[in-house]
Amino acid sequence: MDNPNHLASVRLSRSSIPASVIKIAFGRSANRCAFPECPPVTLDNGVPLLEVARISSLSAGGPRYSPSLAAEEDAADNIIILCPTHHTLVDKNPEIFTTEKLTEIRDAHFERVQRALSTDQKRTTSNRLADLLELWNEKRTADDEEYWQQLFSDHPEAFSLALEGRAYTLSSKCYVGGKSVANAGGNVLDFLAQHSGNVALVEIKTPTTMLLAPQKYRGNVYAPSRELAGATVQALVYRHSLISNLPALAYESPGLRASQPMGVVVIGDLEKEEMSEDGRRSFELYRSSFRDLKIMTYDELFGGIQMLVNILRD
């Protein structure tokens, strides 16, 4: 009930109820009458026509009077939001609408509100991820790294799979140390994902970046491509730079924690790059050899997002 105009449609029962309590009650009720299947009723200006009622009266002789309640206990737990019709109904029939019954009605309404909010949030998340998948399908062959930098900046949730489902705050183009004494140079990371007590350093290339060198290195062994090898070393250098410069960086950015930073490289497209069995084995052995670095391809990242969209739509 952040909109003060709502107060114009509220009739307070008996003595005044604190505005803070009213705000909590309206927030929990989502500006709807708690009575089951009650259709919304509004004034001409669209403001909901609702009343604030006590479940247990604080006054002797009032509906559902409870002598154990004191005035200072006039809290949101003793409040129910009703339309005028149902407010009159419950107060005229306290033997039917007991304290227990009204509490049950109010709590059931809260559950309906929470389910609705959860569904709306689920739909919003699903739509954002679906939009992201559409961009992926349209721009899968885009070889402009700045395009992908902007896409991930606009859709930070895209990294949720790469960061193992952790909640995080994403920052773009972050300095992680490395300047010389002449204040030259320095390491600028594509993305820094701050999560609880730690960070992940994300370096991106493009989906068109080759993962393996075109020719076998020797026998049945393939070497990583120059771009893949360079990106992994770059991510490791940035990780080392962050750890080495952490005291100074944390001074400039209070709250920065990096107890065991993880590097993430997003690169290439396994589905599009034609690999022999030997090539695929070489690639998997290469990326599994790192302890503090994860290599994920674009098709793996967006394949995981597709799974999330399917789950959210079920």
Secondary structure, DSSP 4 states (H G I P E B T S, - for coil): --SGGGGGGEEE-SSPPPHHHHHHHHHHHTTS--STTPPP-B-TTS-B-EEEEESS-SSTTSTT--TT--GGG--GGGEEEE-HHHHHHHHH-TTTS-HHHHHHHHHHHHHHHHHHHHHHHHHHHHHHHHHHHHHHHHHTT---HHHHHHHHHH-GGGGGTTTTT--EEEEEEEE-S-B-TTS-B--EEEEEEEETTEEEEEEE--TTS-SEEEEEEETTEEEEPHHHHHHHHHHHHHHHHHHHTHHHHHHHSTT---SS-EEEEE---TTTS---HHHHHHHHHHHHT-SSEEEE-HHHHHHHHHHHHHHHH-
